[in-house]
Amino acid sequence: MKTLFKAILLAIFIVLAIALYFIKWGPRAIKGKENAEKILLIENGMSMREVFEIMGLPIEKMGNTNGDSTYYYQTPFAAASNISVSFDYTGRVVHVQPLE
């Protein structure tokens, strides 16, 4: 009985350690935290080049027929909103969505 209890506790510990890694210390978690800080440096009117120098490449890009586009960046684990930058057809920032 004690052996079973120890095995269950060990399994719970391992699952919690793995979950904590992905939530707090994993590469995606670290990148999400960095993006949440860097997005605050982006201002309307900046060029795509300036944004990419600060933020790096996005994880997703969506565009429309008008030539406008929105770039999405990695968020921290379980974030309730997106981190994104929207550009007009000239390639200038028109909207910044920081983490809320």
C-alpha positions in Angstrom: 0.0 0.0 0.0 2.8 2.4 0.8 4.5 1.6 -2.5 1.4 2.4 -4.4 1.0 5.7 -2.5 4.6 6.6 -3.2 4.2 5.8 -6.9 1.1 8.0 -7.1 2.8 10.9 -5.4 5.8 10.5 -7.7 3.5 10.5 -10.8 1.8 13.7 -9.5 5.1 15.4 -8.9 6.3 14.5 -12.4 3.1 15.8 -14.0 3.3 19.0 -12.0 7.0 19.5 -12.9 6.3 19.0 -16.6 3.3 21.4 -16.5 5.4 24.0 -14.7 8.1 23.8 -17.2 5.7 24.5 -20.1 3.9 27.3 -18.2 6.9 29.0 -16.7 10.3 27.9 -18.2 9.7 26.5 -21.6 10.8 28.3 -24.7 7.3 29.3 -25.7 6.6 30.6 -22.2 9.8 32.7 -22.2 9.1 34.0 -25.8 5.6 35.0 -24.8 6.8 37.0 -21.8 9.4 38.7 -23.9 6.8 39.6 -26.5 4.4 41.0 -23.8 7.2 43.4 -22.8 8.5 44.3 -26.3 5.0 45.1 -27.7 4.9 48.1 -25.4 7.8 49.7 -27.5 5.7 49.6 -30.7 4.0 52.8 -31.7 1.7 53.9 -34.5 3.5 55.0 -37.6 6.5 52.6 -37.2 7.6 50.7 -40.3 7.5 46.9 -40.6 11.3 46.9 -40.4 11.3 48.7 -37.1 8.7 46.4 -35.7 10.6 43.3 -36.8 13.8 44.6 -35.3 12.0 44.9 -32.0 9.6 42.0 -32.0 11.2 39.5 -34.4 9.2 37.5 -36.9 5.5 36.7 -36.0 4.0 33.3 -35.6 1.1 34.2 -37.9 0.2 36.8 -40.5 -3.3 37.7 -41.7 -4.0 40.1 -44.5 -6.9 41.4 -46.5 -7.6 42.5 -50.1 -6.9 46.2 -49.2 -3.2 45.4 -48.5 -3.6 45.8 -44.7 -2.2 43.0 -42.6 -2.0 41.9 -38.9 0.9 40.1 -37.4 0.4 37.9 -34.4 3.1 37.1 -31.8 3.5 34.3 -29.2 1.7 35.0 -26.0 2.4 33.8 -22.5 0.7 30.5 -21.4 -3.1 30.9 -21.0 -3.2 34.5 -22.1 -6.7 35.9 -22.5 -5.8 38.1 -25.5 -3.5 38.2 -28.5 -0.4 40.2 -29.0 -0.6 41.7 -32.5 0.5 44.6 -34.7 -1.6 45.8 -37.6 -0.2 47.6 -40.6 -1.8 49.6 -43.4 -1.1 49.1 -47.1 2.0 51.3 -46.9 3.6 49.0 -44.2 3.1 51.4 -41.3 1.7 50.5 -37.9 -1.9 51.5 -37.4 -2.9 49.5 -34.4 -1.0 47.7 -31.6 -2.7 45.1 -29.4 -0.7 44.5 -26.2 -1.5 41.8 -23.8 -4.3 42.8 -21.5 
